[in-house]
Amino acid sequence: MSIRSDRRPAVTSTLVWRLGALTMCVVPIVVACTRALIRGWGPLGDNGILVVRAHDVFTRHNPLLGSWTSASVVTGQPVNNPGPLYFDLVALPVKVLGHSVGLATGVALVNIGAAVIAVIAAERIAGRTTMLAMAASVATLEWSMGSELLFDIWQPHALLLPALAFFASAWGVACGRIWFLPLALGLASLLVQTHLSYVYLVPFTLLGALAIATLWRNDRDPSGSPGWRRPLVWSGVVAGLIWSQPIVQQLTGTEGGNLTGLIEASSQDSERVGARLGARLMAEVLAAPPFIARPSFNDTIPILPGRLVRDTVPLLGIRTALASLAVLVAVLAGVVIWRRRQRCAEHAALGALALVLLAGCALSLTLMPVGIGGLVSHQLRWLWPVGAVVLVVVLSSVADALKPFMSRRVGDAVVLTAGLIVAAVTLPTYVSPHGPTTGRDSLVTARKLDDQIDVLEDRGTVLIDVSTLLFAEPYSGYLFSELARRDIPFVFEDESMIRQFGEGRRNRGDATSRIWLRQGAAAIEGEAGRPDVQRIALARALDTAETGELKGLEQALRADASENGLRLNDEGQRAAEEGRLPASALDPDPGRHPFESIGDLNLAVREGWLDLTPDQATRYQRLVALRTRQAFGTVAIFAAPIDVRPSE
């Protein structure tokens, strides 16, 4: 009885600490997902495409690959992300709960699972203090992402917490806990199959973890080290099951295997980020303030155009970057040496793994090709979970270093409290300016269109013509999702969309009608006078009064441009000389006045480059606002016989 009495407080205390750690990781995800669904969240843009592929699991359109990747544009060879594992994970919630509720819930569950894996792994490997440090790092990563990315399936965001879970499991492998290997392989496969940006970092990290385990095997108690045979067998089983679908496609693909295509594409001569620029990018996120905090997530990495002018991009200079990275490496190396002297093998392995991750980041950035649109932040999102690992090293080391000056309980309480504060700050709604979530204001318009497409349910298979779509518009993805939800069969002629949705959605002559979307003025006037074209759905952004106001402002603009001309001020002249002002603004197409296009005028008004009177400035700002709403918020769906195409 006395033994049970002594153990019960210890068990209760352990559960309380664990509950606190999990609370700071899980509650922000649950709150964000629940709130969004109550407000009527739906899948827009790429999210609509991805939910269709999750819907397709275990149907005749069952995906064997991941989504089409923009690397196809760079290489000129159509390729997909390697595998459909993420689709498989969220398929059940999508099928049971529907496209909106199911998708958000499925992604939230994956993120919760990843957070729990990272926290519990840290506890099992190194105890309570490191568990709390890991939980605080998870909470920091969630705060950096913002609430609306915690249930977002867009791959660069959906993989951030699974990446941290993978790093935690790789740490277990590095410590010789070989039963972490099947878990690490499963998470590694999820990352690599879902987004190509992980293709160098993940294998390098896993090999580094195995190397650490091998080199430091004598530091561990042999009696506590399990045999390798059974974990290796289970690892083989996990890898075989997870990679079976990509292998089947490789062997049976009608247009060649995707895995072969990826290897061939990677060997093509294309512009790479390179070691010099890679070091500057690494330093911005990992070695200089604000590190992995939310401002860093949003603004640190600028959109860098193709053919990078490497010495003029707005990043740390190369000397500052290298010095910052050298300090970071020295700190991590010092932690490793200190921990080994203390005979803290697990913490030494964590520091060593952080160094491996830095080397993996450098390798990835050196080899990473620059996309056709340049280098964008979503290609580098794995830097933030790497930064979270560095944060775990720092927090756990500081907590242990302060133990001579405060009790363990007090130190752990400080870490727990800090983590809970970060989690509380994450709770309010925050929309990151990156990815499909930026178009969430378009959901009202998308739902207006959805209410009008019942007429398609009796038309059989429809061919979706994507030639009229604007870049990154949010409406087509929602349309795809709704067609799949209503079981309206649809096919494509466009090869990139066939790669997205599978060969089963290639038009083979079974489509009886063609549909397409138009935005802006084209939604109202684009197909006028064509009796064989029917507008089956229309959502207007402007009411009657606003439409009249817009026409009046357009007339005033043309009058200003034709009578007096629109002149640049001194800042505008400098912008024109430096190439920041598009040539189309000053030398438009025949029949148009300078700054008549919405993009040119919007840029010039926003930046204050025009020489305007106060009255003109007010009118033009209003004109830009109405034009923008009209251009992006007025949308129509047209339908026609299969042999009728959209007007030019």
Secondary structure, 3 states (H helix, E strand, C coil): CHHHHHHHHHHHHHHHHHHHHHHHHHHHHHHHHHHHHHCCCCCCCHHHHHHHHHHCCCCCCCCCCCCECCHHHHHCCCCECCCCHHHHHHHHHHHHHCHHHHHHHHHHHHHHHHHHHHHHHHHHHHCHHHHHHHHHHHHHHHHHHCHHHCCCCCHHHHCHHHHHHHHHHHHHHHCCCCCHHHHHHHHHHHHHHHCHHHCCHHHHHHHHHHHHHHHCHHHCCHHHCCCCHHHHHHHHHHHHHHCHHHHHHHHHCCCCCHHHHHHHHHCCCCCECHHHHHHHHHHHHHHCCCCCCHHHHHHHCCCECCCCCCCCCCCCCHHHHHHHHHHHHHHHHHHHHHHHHCCCHHHHHHHHHHHHHHHHHHHHHHHCECECCEECHHHHCCHHHHHHHHHHHHHHHHHHHCCCCCCHHHHHHHHHHHHHHHHHHHCCCCCCCCCHHHHHHHHHHHHHHHCCHHHHHHCCCEEECCCCCCCCCCHHHHHHHHHHHCCCCEEECCHHHHHHHCHHHECCCCCCEEEEEEECHHHHHCCCCCCCCEEEEEECCCCHHHHHHHHHHHHHHHHHHHHCCCCECHHHHHHHHCCCCCHHHHCCCCCCCCCCCHHHHHHHHHHCCECCCHHHHHHHHHHHHHHHHHHHHCEEEEEEECCCCCCC
